[in-house]
Amino acid sequence: MDFLNTSALRFLLALILAFTLWVFVSYTQNPDLSTAYDNVPVDIEGLEPGLIVVDQEGLPRTQRPEVDLTVQADEETVRNVRISDLRAFVDLSRRGPGEHNVPVNVITTRSLRLRTTVAPEYLVIRLDQEMTKTVALTIETTGIVPFGFEARAPQATSRGQPLTTVTVRGPQGRVTRVTAVRARADIDRLTANYNSPRTLEPIDANGQPVAGVTVEPATADILVPIIPSVGLKRVPVVPAITGFPASGYVVAGVEVSPLLVTLTGSSGPLDDAENVTTAALDITGATQTFTRSVALITPRGTQLRFGEPTEANVTVRITPINRPFQATIPASVQVIGIGEGLLASLSPNVVSITVAGAAAQLEMLSSTQLLGVVNVRGLGPGVYELEPAFTLPEGVTLAAPAPRVFVTLRLPLIATPEPTSTIESEAQPTALPSTPGPTPGETPIPTVTPIPTP
């Protein structure tokens, strides 16, 4: 047994010594080394359908994010490592729109025994919903054709088909800003048709380009017909006004800009054309001066010369009617200043008053402004005929004195206790004082309660 223990111990020691020697020789002959790889592209995996990776500005990312890798292995392995043997990626599975802090994973594309470190270990990935939107196509022409020529309405086609709307696609935050797609055509000094493919540009409500979205189709064929003008005629612009202003207001004047425009066309229609009218401008219910831009309507067979405005600014001056009006309206009356211990009654409590003022001011009268007040401060019991006072808004007056009302002031009734009968009083009645009667031949004078004047 001691022999076995001794042999086993020696064998174990020998194994340890051999392993130590192997490690020493390995690290001496083939020590561990490290090497760094900068700007390694990171693949995007697990991106949900309908999502798109964007940058801080909300623009689609056209390049993959990058990280720095450090590889550690023995010298022989490190010498055989190529950048294509390493693959960095982030997993975006089950992640929706928004900002995400995602760890960076590194794997080898072939069997290699090495250790890797990545910097940074996490990447900020922003996701946005991809959106599609259909918007109108507008064509802007710049420049002026020579005298004697005119440019007709531009047209857009794609693959031989008329094009009026296009589709824009991109991140939702960018697509929602697009209101139209624009094509530009320069027709300055041209005497023949303009026909050229033009790039379509998405724009916002202010006419500024919107980056980060794609337009389908990306280009369109733009045609601007340019033809010789047969004739020219300068005619006035006549505004078309419909409706009436609010009650109490009138149209004090109408102004239009421009006053004159130039028409083109053949001699017959131009001879018959006397003016250019605007689209109908409704002023129903207007209470103040306003300005509107309305389209110009040319006579049949004519059109506006190129460069002339297609809209006119119409200013309608609305003013209140200065003539005073009168109106008879009901008004409530109340009593104030009633003395202590007195009761008051009023007849009638609603009177009709006649007020004068502008129509707009009369319309603004409210029931609280038509409250009459009768002040009986300092008056005692009795019946009084008084004129109520009214506080009216500025510009409104009483056209006639207010009707007078009757105010009755009285003391409250006090109950008188009944006298108690006794036997003695019945046996011996008390003689009542005699009331002097009227003198023969005289008429009795009745008692009259005077009606004081206020």
Summary of the structure (lengths in Angstrom):
residues: 454
radius of gyration: 51.1
end to end distance: 145.0
largest distance: 178.2
contacts: 1190
relative contact order: 0.08
helix: 13%
strand: 46%
